[in-house]
Amino acid sequence: MRDRVSGMLDYEESGVKRAVAHALRSLQNSILAGILTIGPLFVTYLIFSFVLGELAKAGLPMVQFLARVFPRAWLGDPWMQPALAIVLTLAVLLITGRISSLVVGRQFLNLFEAVLERLPFVAKVYTSVRQLLDTMMAKKETSQRVVLVDFPIPGQKSIGFLTRTMTDATTGAPLAAVLLPNAINPTSAFLQVLPLERVTLTEMSMEQAMSMLMTGGAAGPETIRFTEGIAPAGTLLADETERAQR
């Protein structure tokens, strides 16, 4: 009788353990499903919060100036000031873009850049950033310049952007300058100079590459050239020569 009671207790205890394990697995699956659902929204929220915060920070001095010149109750509202600052910043960017597309605007921009080139440190930073942005925004030229390179170790490839080609002064071999942005935070990056034959040219567009970087690989193309199609040095050198002539 005692053995029978003991067996029943063991059976009930094992049943409780199974029920607890099932409940824990169900809870774990629910949490993972919530992460997969909220994760992209949370990353999008962080990105837009950062962008909108920077726009509000840039336009806030203009709003504060307007609040002093035109004293209105709604201009001093803590909620209204950031929103108005974002609108004013976007308006300034829009007007600047429209003006720069005109002949007079381009002449003024060229004059402004000529002045900056006379400032030793500022000229280096401005020229480098301007060349990088021009390279990334030129869709026709950069759509086929998303590359893969072995980094940080051979066999592990990182997404990079081929910015230019050079020549080794000692051997005459072609070299490639490749910018390797960090995932999630592509504003920081590594600059690698490596032999051109070690660069794998992909068919990804700039938008696809940036989507992969911003989402940590969650968004991107279904196929990618990884082990084949090493970029022919002659093809890339010809492309760079054509760009330089233009």
N, C-alpha and C positions, 0 to 999 in steps of 0.2 A: 504493500500500500504506500509505504514511504517512497519507494522508487517511482511509483506511478505519479505521485504528487510532484516529485522532483522533476520528472520528465515533462509534466505539464507546465511547470514554472519555467523550465529551460525553453520550451516551445514558445510560451508567451513572451519571454525575454527576447528571443530571436526575432519574433514578429515585430516587437517594438523597435528593435534595431533596424530591421528592414524598412519599417515605416519612417523612422527618423532619417535613414539614408536616402530614401525616396524623396522625402520632403526637402532635404538639403540639396539634392540634385535638381529638383524642380526650382528651388530658390536660386541656385547658381545659374541655371539656364535662363531664368527670368531676368536676373541682373545682367547677364551677358547680352540678352536681347535688348534690354534697355540701353546698355552702352552702345550697341551697334546702331540703335535708333537715335539716341541723343548725341552721340559722339560727333558726327558730321555737323549737326546743328550747333554744337558747342564750339567746334573749331571755327565755323563760319562766324559765329558771334564774336569770338576773340579777334578774328581778323578785322571785321567791320568795326568793332569797338576801338581797335588800335587806329585804324584809318580815320574814323570819324573823330576820335580824340585828338589826333594830330591836326586835322582840318580845323576843329574848334579852337585849338591852342594857337594856330596861326592867325585866325580871324578875330580872336578875342580882343586884341588891342584896338582894332578898328571899331568894334562894337562899343568898347569903353570910351573911345574918343567921341563917337556919336552920342553916347549917353550924356557926356559932359556938354557937348554943343547944343543938343536938343533934349533937354531934360523932360523925359516922359516916364511915366510909371512903368509902362510895359518894357521899356528899354533896360530898366534896372532889375527886371525880374530874373532871378537866378536860373530859372528854367528856360527863359526866352533867349538869354545871352548866348549859350552854346549853340542853340539851333540857328540863330541869326549869324553867328560867327561862321558856321559851316556854309550857310548860303552865300555869305559875302566872299569866303575863300573860293568856293566853286565859281562864283561870278568873276572874280579876278583871274582865275585860271582860264575861264572861257574867253574873256576879253584878251588876255595875253596870247592865247592860241590863235584867235582870229587876227590880231594885229601882226603876229609873227608870220602869218601866211600871206600878208600883203607885201608889196615891194618895199614900201617905206619901213615896215616893221622888220623885214629881213635886213635892210641896211642898218637900222638901229641896232639890231641884234649882233650884226657883224662888228659894228663899232664897239659895242659893249664887250664882246669877246676879245677884241684887240686890246682894250684897256686891261682886261683881266690877265691877258698873256704877259703883261708887263709886271705883274705881281708874282714874285718868285714862287712862293709856296702855293698860293691860291691857284696859279696857272696850272700847276701839276695836278692838283686835285680836281679842278673843274674840267680840264681836258680829258683826264682819265674817265671821270664819271660820264661826261658827254659822249665819248667814244663808246663806252659800254652801253649806254641807253640807245644810241643810234644803232648799234649792232643788234640789240635785243628787239628793237621796234621795227627793224627792216624785215618784214615778214617774208618777202620773196627770197631774200638772201639767207635768212637764218632758219627758214623752215626745214632745210636739209642740213643744217649745221649743228644739230643736237647730236652729241657723240657720247660714246662710252669709253672710259679708260680704266685700266687696272689700278684701283685705289680703294682701300689703303694697302692691300697686298695683292699679288698676282692671283687671278682667279676670281676676285671679287671686284665687280665693275661698278663705277659711279657715273651718274649722269652729269655731263658737262656741256659747255658751250664753246665751240671752237671760235676764238676771237680773231686769230691771225696766224700766219705761218712765217717762219724765219729760216735762216740758213746757219748751220754750224760753221763758225769761222775757221775751225781747224780741219774738219773733214769735208765740209761742203754738203753734209747731209741735211735734208729738210727737217725742220723742227715745227712743232705746233704749240701754241699758247692756248691752254684750255682752262676755262673758269669752272670750278666745281662748287656750286652752291650747296649749302647745308639744307637738309630736309627740314620741313616745318618752318624754318627761319632762313629763307634764301637770301636775306640781306647780308649775311656773312658767308664768305666763301674762301676756297683755296685757289691759288693760281699755280697751275702745273705747266712746266715746259718739258716736253718729252718728244722722242722721235715720232715722226709723222706716221710711220708704219704701225705704231702701237695704238693708234686712234681708230676706233670702230665707228664708222659713220652710220647713223640710224636714219630711219624714215619718219621719226617723230617730228611733229610740229612744235613750235615754241609753246603753244597753249597746252599741248599734251604733256610736255616736259614739266612745265610749271605746275600743272595739276597734280602730277605724280609727286613733285617735291612738296607742295603745300599740304597734301593729304597723306604723306608718308607712304606713298605707293598704293593707296586704296583706290585711287582713280587713275586711269591710264589706258593705253592701248592693250588689246588682247594679245598681240604678238609684237615681238621686238627682236631686232637683229643683235644677237649676243655673241655667238661663236663663229659666225661666218660674215663675209662681206667686209673684211678689213679695208678701210678707206684707201684707195689707190693714191699714192703721193702725187702722181702727175695730175689727177683730176682735181684735187684740192689746190695744188699750186696754180693750175690754170684758172680756177675760180678766183683765187686771190689776186692773180695778175689782172683779170678782167675787172675786179672791184677797184683795184688801184688805178686803172686807166679811166674808170668812170669818175 
